[in-house]
Amino acid sequence: MAVAFTRRTFTVHDYARMRETGILTEDERVELIDGEIRNMSPIGPQHAAIVSKIVKLLPQQVQDTAIVSPQNPVRLTDNTEPQPDIAVLHYRDDFYGAAHPTADDILLVIEVADTTLTYDREEKVPRYAAAAVPEVWIVNIPEQLVEQYTLPVRGQYTQLRKILLGDDIIATNLASVTINTLYILG
């Protein structure tokens, strides 16, 4: 006889309350995807170095026109709140102190992928597209390139460009943002 299992899904509000009450601690590397609390992979040294390089360069390029937010939550729906490696957000004087940014606040998301490449492509990118995030980059460490997803239409990115090692990637919504992939991956 088969036993039926029921999954309990959580909202962003439930998830926040779990943090507030100590059920989830600030040190836990988790994110909320479609109502499920998912463990995130540990950050290795190469991953951390790439995030640090990008975080060093981006503020110089966007200056006071946008906010560079590393490894902080973004609310895509009532039950999805991922933590991208980097989100570039519309500038706000309060730096989103009252609430996490939503999809409408996002100009660019950057995910750095080594062991998480499949997860980032198959789980996170479709959710960013469904939320109409205008642009996502995956820094693809194994293949030594950057995948640039743009033009979300009806829940899918209609354009994917692969920027090879040594070439420049230019953000479509932030003309001031140009990064050579050798700087990121070298």
Secondary structure, 3 states (H helix, E strand, C coil): CCCCCCCCCCCHHHHHHHHHHCCCCCCCCEEEECCEEEECCCCCHHHHHHHHHHHHHHHHHHHHHEEEEECCCCECECCEECCCCEEEEECCCCCCCCCCCEHHHEEEEEEEECCCHHHHHHHHHHHHHHCCCCEEEEEECCCCEEEEEEEEECCEEEEEEEEECCCEEECCCCCCCEEEHHHHHC
